[in-house]
Amino acid sequence: MKTRVLSMVLILAMLLTTLAALVSSAGETPNYPFTDVPEWAIGVVNTVYEKGIMNGTGDKTFGPDGSFTREQIAATLYRISGATTEGTVDELAAIFTDANKVSSWAVKEVKWAYERGITTGITAGNGLKFDPQGTLTREQAAAMIMRYIADMGISVPTDNETAIKDLDKVSSWALENVKASIAAGIITGDQNGYFNPAGATNRISAAAMLARIPD
C-alpha cells in the first residue's frame, strides 16, 4: 500500500514539473535585447541575431525601418555561407571603380560576392561600380539571394503560388530570380499583391528574407 502511494506521489510530482515547464516555455521570449521590433517579426529577427547574421543598431534597438545597403547584403550572405576568404581594397579596385567607397568591414565580403557571381555590379560610364552604400532594392535582393542559393546548391521550393500584380515592373535582368524568390517563399508580395521591385529593402524586410534561406 505504501509503495502504491509513493508511486502515485512520484507520478503526480512529475506531472506538475512537466506542466510547469510547459507554462514556462509558452511564456518565453527570444533571447535578444531589442525593444523596437514589431511582434510579427520577432521570430525572424531572433533568427538572424542568434546566428550572427545581423546585429542591432544599438544596445536595445534593431532599427527595423532603417535602410539596408548593397554592401550589407553581401556581408550577411558571406556570414551565412561560413566563407573565410580574404580581400583587399586594391584587389577590389581591380573589379569596381568605386571600391574606395566600400566600408573596411565589407571589403572581403563584396569581393567574395562578385567572385561567386552573387553580384555582377552596376555598369556606369566607363567602368563597373558596386554602389556599396546604395539602398538595396527588392529586385536586387531577390537576385542576389537567389544567386547565392544557386551557388551554394541549396534546395528550395519551386511551387509556392502567390499572385503578384506588378511583375511587369520588374527589370528584365531580375525577373527570373524574382519569380524564383516568390516560388521559394523567400520574398513575398505585400498585402495587396504587389512585389514593388524598385522599393527599398529595410532592415526588418532583410531579416525576414535572410531568415528564410534554408540551412
Disulfide bonds with the S-S distance in Angstrom:
none
